[in-house]
Protein backbone atom coordinates (compact mmCIF):
# COMPACT_ATOMS: atom_id res chain seq x y z
CA UNK A 1 0.00 0.00 0.00
CA UNK A 2 2.80 2.48 0.75
CA UNK A 3 4.21 1.92 -2.73
CA UNK A 4 0.84 2.82 -4.26
CA UNK A 5 0.72 6.03 -2.22
CA UNK A 6 4.12 7.00 -3.60
CA UNK A 7 2.97 6.22 -7.15
CA UNK A 8 -0.21 8.25 -6.64
CA UNK A 9 1.56 11.31 -5.21
CA UNK A 10 4.31 11.25 -7.82
CA UNK A 11 1.97 10.86 -10.76
CA UNK A 12 -0.39 13.55 -9.43
CA UNK A 13 2.57 15.93 -9.44
CA UNK A 14 3.76 14.85 -12.91
CA UNK A 15 0.34 15.08 -14.55
CA UNK A 16 -0.45 18.32 -12.74
CA UNK A 17 2.76 19.99 -13.88
CA UNK A 18 2.62 18.70 -17.45
CA UNK A 19 -1.09 19.03 -18.20
CA UNK A 20 -2.72 20.85 -15.29
CA UNK A 21 -5.01 23.64 -16.43
CA UNK A 22 -8.10 23.30 -14.28
CA UNK A 23 -7.82 23.95 -10.55
CA UNK A 24 -9.34 21.24 -8.34
CA UNK A 25 -10.04 23.15 -5.10
CA UNK A 26 -8.31 26.54 -5.26
CA UNK A 27 -9.25 27.66 -1.75
CA UNK A 28 -8.08 24.43 -0.15
CA UNK A 29 -4.94 23.76 -2.19
CA UNK A 30 -4.19 26.24 -4.98
CA UNK A 31 -1.75 24.05 -6.95
CA UNK A 32 -3.86 20.88 -7.18
CA UNK A 33 -5.42 20.27 -10.60
CA UNK A 34 -8.15 18.07 -12.00
CA UNK A 35 -5.68 16.63 -14.52
CA UNK A 36 -3.28 15.67 -11.74
CA UNK A 37 -6.07 14.01 -9.78
CA UNK A 38 -7.31 11.97 -12.76
CA UNK A 39 -3.82 11.09 -13.98
CA UNK A 40 -2.83 9.89 -10.51
CA UNK A 41 -5.94 7.74 -10.26
CA UNK A 42 -5.35 6.02 -13.60
CA UNK A 43 -1.64 5.55 -12.88
CA UNK A 44 -2.29 4.02 -9.47
CA UNK A 45 -4.81 1.57 -10.90
CA UNK A 46 -2.39 0.71 -13.73
CA UNK A 47 0.27 -0.21 -11.16
CA UNK A 48 -2.10 -1.87 -8.68
CA UNK A 49 -3.75 -4.33 -11.10
CA UNK A 50 -0.58 -6.25 -12.01
CA UNK A 51 0.36 -6.35 -8.32
CA UNK A 52 -3.06 -7.75 -7.47
CA UNK A 53 -2.68 -10.43 -10.16
CA UNK A 54 0.73 -11.32 -8.79
CA UNK A 55 -0.58 -11.68 -5.24
CA UNK A 56 -3.56 -13.74 -6.37
CA UNK A 57 -1.27 -16.01 -8.38
CA UNK A 58 0.94 -16.58 -5.34
CA UNK A 59 -2.12 -17.15 -3.21
CA UNK A 60 -3.35 -19.86 -5.57
CA UNK A 61 0.05 -21.56 -5.48
CA UNK A 62 -0.11 -21.81 -1.68
CA UNK A 63 2.84 -19.56 -0.95
CA UNK A 64 4.19 -20.04 2.59
CA UNK A 65 4.41 -16.29 3.10
CA UNK A 66 0.74 -15.75 2.31
CA UNK A 67 -0.21 -18.81 4.30
CA UNK A 68 1.53 -17.43 7.39
CA UNK A 69 -0.35 -14.16 6.90
CA UNK A 70 -3.64 -16.08 6.71
CA UNK A 71 -4.25 -15.05 3.13
CA UNK A 72 -4.26 -18.43 1.41
CA UNK A 73 -7.14 -20.37 -0.16
CA UNK A 74 -8.49 -17.43 -2.17
CA UNK A 75 -8.74 -15.06 0.78
CA UNK A 76 -6.21 -12.72 -0.85
CA UNK A 77 -8.67 -11.82 -3.57
CA UNK A 78 -11.41 -11.22 -1.00
CA UNK A 79 -9.11 -8.97 1.04
CA UNK A 80 -7.98 -7.03 -2.03
CA UNK A 81 -11.54 -6.47 -3.21
CA UNK A 82 -12.67 -5.41 0.26
CA UNK A 83 -9.81 -2.92 0.52
CA UNK A 84 -10.63 -1.60 -2.93
CA UNK A 85 -14.27 -1.01 -2.05
CA UNK A 86 -13.77 0.44 1.42
CA UNK A 87 -10.77 2.74 0.91
ROSE-4610 file (N, C-alpha, C; in Angstrom, 1 decimal, always signed):
// ROSE-4610
residu = [X/X/X/X/X/X/X/X/X/X/X/X/X/X/X/X/X/X/X/X/X/X/X/X/X/X/X/X/X/X/X/X/X/X/X/X/X/X/X/X/X/X/X/X/X/X/X/X/X/X/X/X/X/X/X/X/X/X/X/X/X/X/X/X/X/X/X/X/X/X/X/X/X/X/X/X/X/X/X/X/X/X/X/X/X/X/X/X/X/X/X/X/X/X/X/X/X/X/X/X/X/X/X/X/X/X/X/X/X/X/X/X/X/X/X/X/X/X/X/X/X/X/X/X/X/X/X/X/X/X/X/X/X/X/X/X/X/X/X/X/X/X/X/X/X/X/X/X/X/X/X/X/X/X/X/X/X/X/X/X/X/X/X/X/X/X/X/X/X/X/X/X/X/X/X/X/X/X/X/X/X/X/X/X/X/X/X/X/X/X/X/X/X/X/X/X/X/X/X/X/X/X/X/X/X/X/X/X/X/X/X/X/X/X/X/X/X/X/X/X/X/X/X/X/X/X/X/X/X/X/X/X/X/X/X/X/X/X/X/X/X/X/X/X/X/X/X/X/X/X/X/X/X/X/X/X/X/X/X/X/X]
num = [1/1/1/2/2/2/3/3/3/4/4/4/5/5/5/6/6/6/7/7/7/8/8/8/9/9/9/10/10/10/11/11/11/12/12/12/13/13/13/14/14/14/15/15/15/16/16/16/17/17/17/18/18/18/19/19/19/20/20/20/21/21/21/22/22/22/23/23/23/24/24/24/25/25/25/26/26/26/27/27/27/28/28/28/29/29/29/30/30/30/31/31/31/32/32/32/33/33/33/34/34/34/35/35/35/36/36/36/37/37/37/38/38/38/39/39/39/40/40/40/41/41/41/42/42/42/43/43/43/44/44/44/45/45/45/46/46/46/47/47/47/48/48/48/49/49/49/50/50/50/51/51/51/52/52/52/53/53/53/54/54/54/55/55/55/56/56/56/57/57/57/58/58/58/59/59/59/60/60/60/61/61/61/62/62/62/63/63/63/64/64/64/65/65/65/66/66/66/67/67/67/68/68/68/69/69/69/70/70/70/71/71/71/72/72/72/73/73/73/74/74/74/75/75/75/76/76/76/77/77/77/78/78/78/79/79/79/80/80/80/81/81/81/82/82/82/83/83/83/84/84/84/85/85/85/86/86/86/87/87/87]
x = [+0.8/+0.0/+0.8/+2.0/+2.8/+3.4/+3.7/+4.2/+3.2/+1.9/+0.8/+0.6/+0.8/+0.7/+1.8/+3.0/+4.1/+3.8/+3.3/+3.0/+1.9/+0.9/-0.2/+0.3/+1.1/+1.6/+2.5/+3.4/+4.3/+3.6/+2.7/+2.0/+1.0/+0.4/-0.4/+0.5/+1.7/+2.6/+2.9/+3.3/+3.8/+2.6/+1.5/+0.3/-0.1/-0.1/-0.4/+0.5/+1.8/+2.8/+2.7/+2.6/+2.6/+1.3/+0.2/-1.1/-2.1/-1.7/-2.7/-3.2/-4.4/-5.0/-6.2/-6.9/-8.1/-7.8/-8.0/-7.8/-8.9/-8.4/-9.3/-10.1/-9.4/-10.0/-9.1/-9.3/-8.3/-8.2/-9.3/-9.3/-8.5/-8.7/-8.1/-6.6/-6.3/-4.9/-4.8/-4.2/-4.2/-3.4/-2.5/-1.7/-2.3/-3.3/-3.9/-4.8/-4.6/-5.4/-6.3/-7.3/-8.1/-7.3/-6.5/-5.7/-4.7/-4.1/-3.3/-4.0/-5.2/-6.1/-6.4/-6.9/-7.3/-6.1/-5.0/-3.8/-3.3/-3.3/-2.8/-3.7/-5.0/-5.9/-5.7/-5.6/-5.3/-4.0/-3.0/-1.6/-1.6/-2.3/-2.3/-3.0/-4.1/-4.8/-3.9/-3.2/-2.4/-1.3/-0.8/+0.3/-0.3/-1.5/-2.1/-2.6/-3.2/-3.7/-2.7/-1.6/-0.6/-0.1/+0.0/+0.4/-0.7/-2.0/-3.1/-3.0/-2.8/-2.7/-1.5/-0.4/+0.7/+0.4/-0.2/-0.6/-1.6/-2.6/-3.6/-2.9/-2.0/-1.3/-0.5/+0.2/+0.9/+0.0/-1.1/-2.1/-2.6/-2.9/-3.3/-2.3/-1.0/+0.1/+0.3/-0.3/-0.1/+1.2/+1.6/+2.8/+2.9/+4.0/+4.2/+4.0/+4.5/+4.4/+2.9/+2.1/+0.7/+0.0/+0.4/-0.2/+0.0/+1.2/+1.5/+0.7/+0.4/-0.4/-1.8/-2.2/-3.6/-4.4/-3.6/-4.3/-4.3/-4.2/-4.3/-5.7/-5.8/-7.1/-8.1/-7.6/-8.5/-8.9/-8.4/-8.7/-8.1/-6.9/-6.2/-7.1/-7.8/-8.7/-9.8/-10.3/-11.4/-10.9/-9.7/-9.1/-8.8/-8.3/-8.0/-9.3/-10.3/-11.5/-12.2/-12.1/-12.7/-11.9/-10.6/-9.8/-10.1/-10.3/-10.6/-12.0/-12.9/-14.3/-14.4/-13.6/-13.8/-12.7/-11.8/-10.8/-10.9]
y = [-1.2/+0.0/+1.3/+1.3/+2.5/+2.8/+1.7/+1.9/+2.6/+2.2/+2.8/+4.3/+4.6/+6.0/+6.9/+6.3/+7.0/+7.2/+6.1/+6.2/+7.3/+7.3/+8.2/+9.7/+9.9/+11.3/+11.8/+10.9/+11.3/+11.5/+10.7/+10.9/+12.0/+12.3/+13.6/+14.8/+14.8/+15.9/+16.0/+14.9/+14.9/+15.3/+14.7/+15.1/+16.5/+16.9/+18.3/+19.3/+19.1/+20.0/+20.0/+18.8/+18.7/+19.1/+18.8/+19.0/+19.8/+20.2/+20.9/+22.2/+22.4/+23.6/+24.0/+23.0/+23.3/+23.0/+24.1/+23.9/+23.0/+22.2/+21.2/+21.9/+22.4/+23.2/+24.3/+25.4/+26.5/+27.1/+27.1/+27.7/+26.7/+25.4/+24.4/+24.2/+24.0/+23.8/+24.3/+25.5/+26.2/+25.6/+24.7/+24.1/+22.7/+22.2/+20.9/+21.1/+20.2/+20.3/+19.0/+19.2/+18.1/+17.1/+17.5/+16.6/+15.8/+16.4/+15.7/+14.6/+14.9/+14.0/+12.8/+13.1/+12.0/+11.1/+11.8/+11.1/+10.2/+10.7/+9.9/+8.7/+8.9/+7.7/+6.6/+7.0/+6.0/+5.4/+6.1/+5.6/+4.6/+4.9/+4.0/+2.7/+2.8/+1.6/+0.7/+1.4/+0.7/+0.0/+0.5/-0.2/-1.3/-1.0/-1.9/-3.2/-3.1/-4.3/-5.4/-5.2/-6.2/-6.8/-5.9/-6.3/-7.3/-6.9/-7.8/-9.1/-9.2/-10.4/-11.3/-10.6/-11.3/-11.9/-11.2/-11.7/-12.8/-12.7/-13.7/-15.0/-14.9/-16.0/-16.7/-16.0/-16.6/-17.2/-16.6/-17.1/-18.5/-18.6/-19.9/-21.0/-20.6/-21.6/-22.0/-21.4/-21.8/-21.3/-20.1/-19.6/-19.6/-20.0/-20.0/-18.7/-17.6/-16.3/-15.9/-16.1/-15.7/-16.6/-17.9/-18.8/-18.4/-17.9/-17.4/-16.2/-15.4/-14.2/-14.5/-15.7/-16.1/-15.7/-15.5/-15.1/-16.1/-17.4/-18.4/-18.9/-19.8/-20.4/-19.3/-18.4/-17.4/-16.2/-16.2/-15.1/-13.8/-13.9/-12.7/-11.9/-12.6/-11.8/-11.1/-11.8/-11.2/-10.0/-10.1/-9.0/-7.8/-8.1/-7.0/-6.3/-7.1/-6.5/-5.6/-6.2/-5.4/-4.1/-4.2/-2.9/-1.9/-2.5/-1.6/-0.9/-1.6/-1.0/-0.1/-0.3/+0.4/+1.5/+1.7/+2.7/+3.8]
z = [+0.0/+0.0/+0.0/+0.7/+0.7/-0.6/-1.4/-2.7/-3.6/-3.5/-4.3/-3.9/-2.6/-2.2/-2.9/-2.9/-3.6/-5.1/-5.7/-7.1/-7.3/-6.5/-6.6/-6.5/-5.4/-5.2/-6.3/-6.8/-7.8/-9.1/-9.5/-10.8/-10.7/-9.6/-9.4/-9.7/-9.2/-9.4/-10.9/-11.5/-12.9/-13.8/-13.7/-14.6/-14.3/-13.0/-12.7/-13.4/-13.3/-13.9/-15.4/-16.0/-17.5/-18.1/-17.5/-18.2/-17.4/-16.2/-15.3/-15.7/-16.1/-16.4/-15.5/-15.0/-14.3/-12.8/-12.0/-10.5/-9.9/-9.0/-8.3/-7.2/-6.2/-5.1/-4.7/-5.4/-5.3/-3.8/-3.1/-1.8/-0.8/-1.0/-0.2/-0.5/-1.8/-2.2/-3.6/-3.7/-5.0/-6.1/-5.9/-6.9/-7.4/-6.8/-7.2/-8.4/-9.4/-10.6/-10.8/-11.6/-12.0/-12.8/-13.7/-14.5/-13.7/-12.6/-11.7/-11.0/-10.5/-9.8/-10.6/-11.9/-12.8/-13.2/-13.6/-14.0/-12.9/-11.6/-10.5/-10.3/-10.4/-10.3/-11.3/-12.5/-13.6/-13.4/-13.1/-12.9/-11.7/-10.6/-9.5/-9.8/-10.5/-10.9/-11.9/-12.8/-13.7/-13.0/-11.9/-11.2/-10.2/-9.7/-8.7/-9.3/-10.5/-11.1/-11.3/-11.9/-12.0/-10.6/-9.7/-8.3/-7.7/-8.0/-7.5/-8.1/-9.5/-10.2/-9.6/-9.3/-8.8/-7.4/-6.6/-5.2/-5.3/-6.2/-6.4/-6.9/-7.8/-8.4/-7.3/-6.4/-5.3/-4.3/-4.1/-3.2/-3.7/-5.0/-5.6/-5.5/-5.5/-5.5/-4.0/-3.1/-1.7/-1.1/-1.4/-0.9/+0.6/+1.1/+2.6/+3.2/+2.6/+3.1/+3.3/+2.2/+2.3/+3.3/+3.4/+4.3/+5.7/+6.0/+7.4/+7.7/+6.7/+6.9/+7.0/+6.7/+6.7/+5.5/+4.4/+3.1/+2.0/+2.4/+1.4/+1.1/+0.2/-0.2/-0.7/-1.5/-2.2/-1.3/-0.1/+0.8/+0.3/-0.4/-0.9/-1.8/-2.7/-3.6/-2.8/-1.8/-1.0/-0.3/+0.3/+1.0/+0.1/-1.1/-2.0/-2.5/-2.8/-3.2/-2.1/-0.9/+0.3/+0.5/+0.4/+0.5/-0.6/-1.8/-2.9/-2.8/-2.2/-2.1/-0.9/+0.2/+1.4/+1.7/+0.7/+0.9/-0.2]
